[in-house]
Amino acid sequence: MALHFTRREFAARKAKTLAAMAKAGLDGLLIFRQETMYWLTGYDTEGFVLFQGMYLAADGRTALVTRSADDLQSRLTSVLEDIRIWRDEEGANPALDLRAMVGDLGGRGRRIGVEYHAYGLTAQRGKAVDAAFEDFATLSDASDLVRLLRLVKSPAELDYMRKSGKLADKALAIANEMTQPGVAVGAIYGAMMNAVLSGDGDPSASRWPMGGGQDALFVRYHTGHGKVARHDQVLFEFAASYRHYHAALMNVVLTGTVDPRHADMFKAARTALDAYVDALRPGRTVGEIFDTHARSLTRSGYAECYLNACGYTMGVTYPPSWMDWPMCWHGNPQVLEPGMVFFLHMIMLDKRTGLSMSVGEQAILTKGAAERITHAPRRLVVNAPPARGVRYAPKSTRAKAKKNR
């Protein structure tokens, strides 16, 4: 079986979930987040793009209703035994199949929590679930019940996160070397992705924001990347994934002559990042961490350049996003604990000058100083244009050519 955690660990996670359900007065939980399904049972799929639902009863019984395409995959990747299939056909309403399954597990007339905040549960599907359970059971929003349990990672989870961090560091080294004038940004992307996948990693849950020139002001993926210019700013925000556990990095590489304002922005971003990581201590709140970053960048003269959020927790995530909650913004009351993991990014976008500078890395909270598991450069990365007539080639290519000679 393709289980990536022990059965004992899955049993402990279920016990924690059942205790949280009891505390919330719930007799059952309808699960639609793929992250929750994976965390609770190991079930690994992208089949959540179509209707599927899992049910956890207060007595611990667990069942899944999904499509025939996921029948074998759900059995081979998880500890699940009770798997039901809804039939693909015109006019099918799988919410009724879900209700029948819940009824078989004693859910009629019960108070049941629902993971409404799930990418697999579209508004249309959510309405279908509500309609199917009307006069059958009392539903209440329990979107955060398992999410909060997932915040503090187990030793096995932290091991996966460290492995993804090593893959991310390898990808960063490739980006910093390959970002040379004339090189296609897509070629850099491909080389970075190859480093992750060849290291037994996975494609990340999000597409990577990256681009040069004015595209370095974008913090979302976009199509059309072009080539690195002779005098350029090239943004990279990416994450490596290992067993779906993500570790992210962020950096801007410059080519050609360095604008002094760019150098000053990098210094401010690096100072803020170090202060931010140093402040990542148990007992503080996520909001306090944001305020640390805001104060640092304001002191450096960039109060108008930073965003209203400067990071978020990381862990096991599925498409379309590697971001998890809580987000780091002012006033967020979430208290930090050992075993939590955060991606911290200093994004500075100067609308007036068109300059961009960002650094970001990931860290695990411990009882003392945070453990950095990805490592942003502490020096500004600048690659000068090659001499005229000289074409850039990555180190690996140059080494191979030298060996062949």
N, C-alpha and C positions, 0 to 999 in steps of 0.2 A: 504494500500500500504506500502511496505517496504522502505519508504523514510527515510533517516537518516539526512536530512537537510530540512529546510522549502522551500516552493516554492519561497518565496521572496528571499532567498539566491541564489537559482538556477537562478532566473531572474537577480540578480545583477552580478553573474558570467558571464552570457551570455552577458550582457551589456558591461562588461569589455572586453570580447573577441571580440565583434563586433567593439568596439572602436579601439582595437589593430589591427584588420583586416583593418579597414579604414586607419589607420596611415601607414600600410604597403602596401596600394594600392591593397588589395585583395577583390574580389567580392564573395569569398566563401572559405570554409576551409574543406578539406577532413581529417577526423579524424580516426586514426588507433590505437592510444594509449588507452589502457583500462582505464588508470588513468584519461585521459582527458574525456572519455565518462562518467565515474563515477562522476567526478568533475562537469561537465556541466549539467548532467541530472539525476544522481543517478543510471544509468544502471550498474548492478553488475553481472558479469559473468566471467567464465574462457573460454568462447567460442571463445576468440580471438586466440586460438591455431589453429582455422580454419578461413577461410576468413570471415571478416565482415568489414563494413565501415560506418561511420556516416558522414553526410554532414550538415554544417551550412552555410546557405546563408546570404548574406549581409543584407537582410530584416528580419533576425531572424528566418526564417523557418528552422526547423531541421528535418532530417529524417535518418533512419537507415536501412541498408540492412544486413541481417544476415540469419542464417539457421533456419529451422523449430524447432530445439531443443531449440532455444533461443527465440522463438516467445512469449510465455507466460511470460518467465522470464524478457524479456526486457520491457514488458508492466507493470508487477507487481512491478518492482523495480525502475522505472524511471518516469519522467514526459513526456516521449516520447508519441506521438500519431500516427505519420506517420512511420510505420514499414513495410518494404518490406522483402519478403523471397525469397532467391535464392534456386533453386531446386538442391538437391543432385542427380547427375546422371553422367554417364560416359561422359567425354568430356565437362563437365560444365565449364563455364568461368564466375564466379561471378563478375569479373571486368566489364563485359558488363552490368550486372544488376545494378551495381553501377553507371555506366555512364548514364543509362536510368533514374535512380532516380534523378541524378544531372540535367539532361535535363528537367525533369518535374518541377524542382525548379528554372528554368531559368538560368542554368549554362553554356549552350552552348555559345561558343565564349568569355567566361569570363576568367579573371585571377584568378586562384584558388591555394591556398596554400595547401601543402600536409605534413602531419606528416610522413615523410619517416623514421625517427628514432623511430621505434616502433617494439617491439618484435613480434607483430602479423603480421607485414608486412615483410615477408621474402623477400629475393632478387628475388625469382621466382615470388612472388605475386606483388612486386613492378614493375617488368618488365611488368607484365600483365596489371597493372593499367596504366603505361605509354603508352603501346600499345593501350589500349582501348580509351584513351583520346587524342591520336594523331589526329590532325586536328579537334578536337572537342572543346578543351579549352587549355589555356596556363597554365601549371603547374609550380610551383616554390616551393622550399623547405621552409616549415614553421614549421619545427620540434620544434623550441624553442618558438613559439608564446604563446601557452598556458602554457608551462612549466614555463616560466618567471612569468606569472600571478599567478601560484600556489605557488611561493616561499614564499610570505607573506600570512600567514594563517589567516583565520577569527577567531573570538572568539569561534565559534562552533567547528572549526577544532582543535584549541588549546585545547579545553576541551577534545576532543577525544585523543589527544596526551598525555595529562596528565593522562588519564585513562590507556592508554597503558603503560605509565611509571610506574604506580603503579603495574601493572601486571608483568612488567619486574623485578621490585625490589623484588617481591615475588619469582619469579623464581630464581633470584640470591641467595637469602637466602637459598633456597633449595639446589642449587649447592654447596654453600660454606659449608653446613652442611653434605651433602651426600658424598662429595668427600673424601672417606676414603679408606684405603688399602683393596683390595679384592672386592670392589663394582664395578659392571659392569658400564662402562661409558654410555652404552645404557639405563640402569635403571635410571641413573641420568637425562638423556635427557627426558625420558618418564615422570618422576615426574615433571620436569620443565614444560613440555608441558601441563601436566594435570592442573597445577596451572593456566596457561594462559587460557585454554579452559573452565575450570570450573568457571572462572571469567568472562565469556561471551566474551572472546577474540577470535581471529581467528588464524589459523596457519599462520606463517609469510611467506612473499613472497620469502624468501631464506631458504635453509637448513642451519643448524647451524654448523659452524666450532667448533669442540671440539675434544680433545684427549690428551693422556698422553705421557710421554717420548719424543721421537723425533717427535711424531705427534703434540706436542705442538708448533712445528715450522711451522705447516701448518696454513694458514689463509683462507683456502677454505674447504668446507665440503668434506669428503672422506669416503669411506666405510671401515668397520673393525675397531672397537674401543677397544675391549678387556676390561681388568679390571685395576683399579687403583693399582699401585705397592706400596710397603712399603715405598720406597723413590722415589717420583715422582713429576712431574710438569704437571698439567692438565689445559689446556686452554679451556675457554668458551667464545665464541662470539655469541651472540644471540639477538633476538628482539621479543618483544611481539607486537601483533597487535590488535587494537580495531577499528572496522569499517574500516579496511584496513589502518589505520594510525599507523605507526610503531615507537616504541621507543626501542633503543638498549643499550646493556651493554657489557662490556668486562672485564675479570679478569683471573688471573692464580692462582690456588690453589696448594699449596705445601703439600706434606706428608713426614713424617720422619724428618731427620736432615736437617736443612736449610744450604745450601751453602752460605757463606758470599757474594759471587758474586750475588746470587739471591736477597739477601736483598738489596744490593746496587742498583741493577737494578730497584727494586720496588721503592726505594726512588727517583731515577731519573725520573721514569715514573710518579709517583704521583706529583712531583714538576712540571714537564712539563705540566701535565694535568691541574693543578690549574692555572698555568700561562696562559695556552691556554684559559680556560674558562673565566678568568679575562679579557683577551684581546678581548673577543667576544662582541664588542660594535658597535653600529650603526656608519656609516661613514667610517669605516675601510674596507679594501678589504679582500677577502678570502685568497689571496696570503700572506697578512701580517700576518694572523692568522697562516698559515703554518710556516712562518719564525719564529714566536714566539716559536713554538714547536721545530723547528730545532735548534735554538740558545740554548734553555734550555738543550736539550739532548747532544748537542755538549759540552757545559760547564761541563756537568757531565761525559764526556769521552766516550760517546756512538755515536759518529758521524758515525760510520760504521754499526750501528745496526738498525737505523730507516729506514722506507720506504719513497718513493717519494710522498706519499699522506697520510694524517693523519686524514681523516674524509670526511664528505659529508653532504649535506642537507637531511632531512628526511621529510616524509609526507605520502600521500596516494600512495601506490605502489602495483603492482600485480606481480606474478611470472614472470620471474625467479629471481628477485632481489629486495631487499628492499632499495638498494642504489638509490639515486636520485642525480641530478646535481644542483649546481656545486660541483665538488670535491675540496678538500682542497690541493692544490699544489702550488709550488712557482710561483709567477707571475699571478695567477688567478685574473682578474680585477673586478670580481663581487663585488659590494658594498653591505655591510651589512645593513639591515633595521630591525626595530622592527617587530616582528611577524614571522621572519624566524626561522627555527629550524635546529640545527646541531648535528650530532653524532660525537664526538671527540674521537679519539683513539690514544693512545701512544703504538705502537707495536714495541717491541725490540726483534730482533732475532739475537743471537750471533752465527755466523757460526763457529767460532773458538772453543767455549766451548760447543756448543749444548744447551745452556740455552735459555729459552724463558721467557719473562715477558711483560705483556700487561695490561693496564687499559684503560677503555673507558666509557664515559657516554654521555648523551644527554641534551641539553639545549635550551631554548627558548630565543631569543633576545628580550630585552625590551628597554625602553629609557635609563635605567641605567644598573645595573649589570644583567647578564644573569640569567635566572631562570632554575636551574637544575631540570630535571624531571625524570632522572634516577640517581642512586647514586652508584658509584664504591667504593669499600672499601678504606679507608684511612690508614688501617693497613694491613700488609701482612697476608694473610689467610694461616695458617699452621695447618694441622691435623696430630697428631702423630699416629703411628700405634697402633692398639688395643693390649692389652696383649694377649699372646699366649692362644689359646683356646676360646677367646672371639670374638664373631661375631658381627659386626656392624649392627645396625638397626636405621632407622631415628627416630627423636624425636616423631613423630606422632605415630609410631609403638610402641615405648617404653611406651608412655603414655597410649595407648590402653591396652597394656599387664598389666600395673600396675593397671589400673582400673578394669580389669577382675579378678585380684587377690583379 
